[in-house]
Amino acid sequence: MATRNQTAGHNYERDIVKEFKKAGFPHVVTSRVESRSRDDQGIDFINRDEHIRGRLPFNVQSKTLTDYEIASGRTEKVKYREILASIPFSEGIIPVFLHRHTVPKHGKFWKEGEYAFMYQRDFFTLIEATNNAKRYEEAFNAVMCYFDSISEEEQPKLLKQLKKLGL
């Protein structure tokens, strides 16, 4: 039978999978379900059939911890630097540690906060990617303003190029 901590951890993982899917990653599953090897590496989320769909651009580990556990001494405070350092490094893949903090109230544990820890360089990589996405959107909108003036023979070629760029 699963302990309360295991249940809380599994519930948190399921919540994160839902968030990944809402964010545009429809094939994300827990590595616990999909890949024993990746789970053993401390990576909690992967793409189903990643040999076909490719890897996620993130290596994510997640944990949930309560004030009760900290106060009782059964677990230590979250050592995010150590956890982040334990996540396998892969070129072009951003390591992220997600933490759900809960507190006991009236015999139940309530979510008090959720946090993401990452290296500062990776944060700025995400900032740059966000800025690039805005520039691509602006370029796409500019091209579409003039789309009707492009010859009918050239329009399919342009649409194919834009699709290739993810626009």
N, C-alpha and C positions, 0 to 999 in steps of 0.2 A: 504494500500500500504506500502510496506517495505521501511524503511529509508535506506540511503546510508550505515549507520553503520551496520544495520541488514544484508543487502546484502553482505557487505564486510565480516562480521563474518560468514555468511553461506557459502560463497565462500571459506573462509579459512578452515572451517570444511570439506568441500568436498575435498579440496586439501589434508588435513591430512588423510582422509579415503583412498585416492589413495596411499599415502605413506605407510600406514599400509598394504595395500594389496600388494604393491611391496616388502615389508619387510617380507612377508610370513604369514600375517594374513588375509586370504581371506574373512572372514565373518564379518569384522568390518563395522559398520554403525554408524551414529550419533544417540545418545540417543534421540535427539529431534524427530527423525522419529520412533524409536523403543520402547522407554520406558519412559513414562512421569515421573515415579517414579525415575529412575536413572538421568534423566535430572534435576529434582527438587533438587537432591543431588549435582548438580554442576559437574557431570561427563558427558563429552561430547561425549565419544565414548565407544561402547560396541560391543560384538559379537551378531550378529543376532541369536535369539534362544539360548541365553546363558545357559538356563536350559538344553539344549542338548549338546551344543558345549563347555561349560565352560566359565568362565570369562577371560577377558584379564588380563595379568599380570601387567597391569598399570591402574590407575585411572587418566584420563587425562582431564584437563580443558584447553580450548584455548581461546585466546582473540586477537583481532587486534586493534591497536591504532595508531593514526597519530600525527605527530608534530603539525598539525593544531589544533587538539583537545586539545593538551597540551597548546599551545600558547593562544588559545581562552578562556581557563579556563573552558570549558564545561566538561572536564574530568580531573582527576588527572593523574600524572605519575603512571605507573604500580607499584603496591605494591606487588611484587612477593612473599614476605614472608607471607603476609596476605592471598593472594590467595592460595599459597601452603598449608598453615595451614588450610584453609577452605575445602580442598579436603578430603573427608571421608577416614579414615584410615581403612584398612583391612589387616590382617596378610598375608604376602606373596605377597601383591599387592603394586607396587611402585607408589606413587603419583607424577605426572608430570604436570607442567604448561607450555604450549606452547604459545609463543607470536610472532605475526607478527607485525613488526613495518613498517609503511608506511609514505610516505611524499607526500605532494601535489606538483605537477608539471604540468603546462600547463592545468589546469582544471581537472586533473585526479590524482588519488592516486597511487603511485608506491611503490612496496615492496622495502624496504631498508635493512631489515634484519629479520631473523627468529631465535628465541631463545628457548631453553628448560631449565627450571629451575627445579631442584630436590634437595633432601637432599643429602649431601655428602655421607652418609652411603649407600644410594641406588645407587649412582654412582659406589662405589666400589663393590657393589653386582653385578652390570652389568659387571664390569671389571673381576671379578672372574668367572662369567658365561661365558664370552668370552674366558678366559683362559682355562676353563674346556672344552669348545667346541673344542678348538684346540687340547687338549690332547685326546679327544675322536676320533677326526679325525686321529691323529697320530696312535692311537691304532687300529682303523679300517684298516688303510693302512697296518700296520704291520701284522694284521690277514690275510688280503687279499693276502699278499705275500706268505703266507704258506697255503692258502686255498686248493690248489691242492693236498697237502700232507695229508689232512684230509680225512678220509674214506668217501665214498659216503653216508653211513648211517648217519654219524655225520654232514655232510654239511648242510642239511635242518634244523637241530636243531640249529646249529650255526647261520645260516641266520635268523632264527626266533628270537633268542636272540638279535642279532644285531639290528633287526628291532624294537624290544621292547625297546631297548635303544635309538632309534631314529637315528641309523646309517645306 
